[in-house]
Amino acid sequence: MGMNTEKKDRCGTVCLKYLLFVFNFLFWLAGGAVMAVGLWTLVKKSDYISLLSSRIYAVSAYILCLSGVTVMVTGVLGCCATFKEKRRLLRVYFVLLLCIFLLEILAGVLAYIYYQKLSDELKSNLKDTMVNKYEQTDQGHITSAVDKLQQEFKCCGSHNSSDWVESIWVRTGKSRERVVPDSCCKTPAAACGKRDHPSNIYKVEGGCIVKLENFIMDHLKLIGAVGVGVACVQIVGMIFTCCLYRSLKSEPY
């Protein structure tokens, strides 16, 4: 009777080991995906981050990168702890899972908070950035970001193309008779910004604010979904870890 009970317990432990191993493999892959989302935000969209006054968007991406790296390292540790059946390693693994869980939730919450205030921030800051910093000394990164924004999203000005009339770039004559930057042109060419006509430049309802707002909101949804989604999956891993830890309670460390 005792032997049968012991055999069943051992069988249960083995099942838990393999379940936790499969989880760790999937968890490791998820870590790579999380890190990829964070890196894509920071590398491919870093120009747009420079147009935002708040750093919450960038911080959310950094948290995802940190979480992704930690997840991948933790996945390897989890596999070692599972197959060696070391309770001490399982404790460390559980603590790391909990820390990652909190980081992912934090990234999701920050993305949600910024999602709520994004529209107001863009309306109050994007025009000021374009009007006062475009083509100004030591503002090359802003100029590049604005040009990329207008070309990629096919828009001109923060609200509309007439915003450029107020810019320091135009008022001081640095524009060389151009009324809008060449990046506003449907077919960019040298000095094409001299002709402010719908056939030549982008006339988008709402300007670049609407385009950038929609893009960032979509990306914030992705950041939030990835953060919260992986965090929820980790709950399963923590449950498996606790079960395996308890099944090893009478075994040596």
Buried (B, 14 or more C-beta within 10 A) or exposed (E): EEEEEEEEEEEEBEEBBEBBBEBBEBBBEBBBBBBBBBBBBBEEBEBBBBBBEBEBBBBBBBBBBBBBBBBBBBBEBBBEBBEEBBBEBBEBBBEBBEEBBEBBBBBBBBBBBBBEEBBEBBEEBBBEBBBBBBBBEEBEEBBEBBBBBBBBBEBBBBBBBBBBEBBBBBEEEEBEEBBBBBBBBBEBEEEBBBEBEEEBBBBBEEBBBBBBBEBBBEBBEBBBEBBBBBBEBBEBBBEBBEBBBEBBEEEEE
